[in-house]
Amino acid sequence: WFHHGTTVFGARHPSPEVSSATATFAMMFSASMSVVEYYLLNRFPVPYAAYFVAVAFVAAIIGQHVVRRLISWLGRASLIIFILAFMIFISAISLGGVGISNMIHKMEQHEYMGFENLCKYDA
């Protein structure tokens, strides 16, 4: 079941639904660990987070309904993979853009960005 040069996941030829579910679970697990970390550090207000949970839940229900109709209309379950890849791409671009924008703003304002002088470090 293992072909030379391929991954175990790729060699088994999972359906698009299985691939999507696996990727979604991995992202959800990663995000939930970040949420727990931020909660323990008191970094976000709970009502603010609850609002986004509610919005995400409604969006997920609507999205699942729309994608199910598109799959039945097109007859191709591979649409799930393309939607997932597109969403990851848009997220990466937007997060990178926000990070670069924040960094440029801090550099222009000569704000502290968390970097220490390694030459002055006493061990």
C-alpha positions in Angstrom: 0.0 0.0 0.0 3.0 2.3 0.2 4.6 3.4 -3.1 8.1 4.7 -3.2 8.1 8.5 -3.3 4.6 9.1 -2.0 3.1 9.8 1.4 1.0 7.2 3.2 -2.0 9.5 2.9 -1.5 10.0 -0.8 -0.8 6.3 -1.5 -4.2 5.3 -0.1 -6.1 7.6 -2.5 -8.7 8.9 -0.1 -11.8 10.5 -1.3 -12.1 14.3 -1.4 -14.5 14.1 1.5 -11.9 12.3 3.7 -9.1 14.6 2.7 -11.3 17.7 3.5 -12.4 16.2 6.8 -8.8 15.5 7.8 -7.5 18.9 6.8 -10.5 20.6 8.6 -9.9 18.6 11.8 -6.2 19.5 11.7 -7.0 23.2 11.3 -9.7 23.1 14.0 -7.4 21.4 16.4 -4.6 23.9 15.8 -7.0 26.8 16.2 -8.6 25.4 19.3 -5.2 25.1 21.0 -4.6 28.8 20.2 -8.0 29.7 21.6 -7.2 27.8 24.8 -3.8 29.6 25.0 -5.3 33.0 24.5 -8.0 32.3 27.1 -5.5 31.2 29.7 -3.5 34.3 29.1 -6.6 36.5 29.3 -6.0 37.9 25.8 -9.6 38.1 24.5 -13.0 38.8 26.0 -15.3 35.8 26.1 -18.4 37.7 24.6 -16.3 38.7 21.6 -15.2 35.1 21.0 -18.8 33.8 21.5 -20.0 36.2 18.8 -17.4 34.8 16.3 -18.3 31.2 17.3 -22.0 32.0 16.5 -21.1 33.6 13.2 -18.8 30.8 12.2 -21.5 28.2 13.1 -24.1 29.9 10.9 -21.6 30.3 8.1 -20.6 26.6 8.3 -24.2 25.5 8.1 -24.9 27.7 5.1 -21.6 26.8 3.5 -22.3 23.1 3.9 -25.7 23.5 2.3 -24.4 25.5 -0.6 -21.5 23.1 -1.3 -23.7 20.0 -1.1 -26.0 21.6 -3.7 -23.0 22.5 -5.9 -21.6 18.9 -5.7 -25.0 17.4 -6.6 -25.3 19.9 -9.5 -21.7 19.4 -10.8 -21.4 15.7 -9.8 -17.8 16.3 -8.7 -16.8 15.9 -5.0 -13.3 17.3 -5.9 -14.9 20.7 -5.6 -14.4 20.4 -1.8 -10.6 20.2 -2.2 -10.6 23.3 -4.4 -12.7 25.3 -2.0 -10.5 24.2 0.9 -7.3 25.1 -1.0 -8.7 28.5 -1.9 -9.7 29.2 1.7 -6.3 28.3 3.0 -4.6 30.4 0.3 -6.8 33.5 1.0 -6.2 33.1 4.8 -2.4 32.9 4.3 -2.3 35.9 2.0 -4.5 38.0 4.4 -2.6 37.0 7.5 0.7 37.7 5.8 -0.6 41.1 4.6 -1.9 42.1 8.1 1.4 41.0 9.6 3.5 43.0 7.2 1.2 46.0 7.5 1.6 45.9 11.4 5.3 45.5 11.1 5.7 48.5 8.8 3.5 50.6 11.1 5.6 49.7 14.1 8.9 50.4 12.2 7.6 53.8 11.2 6.6 54.6 14.7 9.9 53.2 16.1 7.9 50.9 18.4 9.2 47.9 20.3 8.8 44.7 18.2 10.0 42.1 20.7 13.6 41.9 19.4 16.5 42.0 22.0 20.1 42.8 21.4 21.9 39.4 21.5 25.2 41.1 22.2 24.0 42.4 25.5 22.6 39.0 26.6 24.0 37.7 29.9 23.9 34.0 30.3 
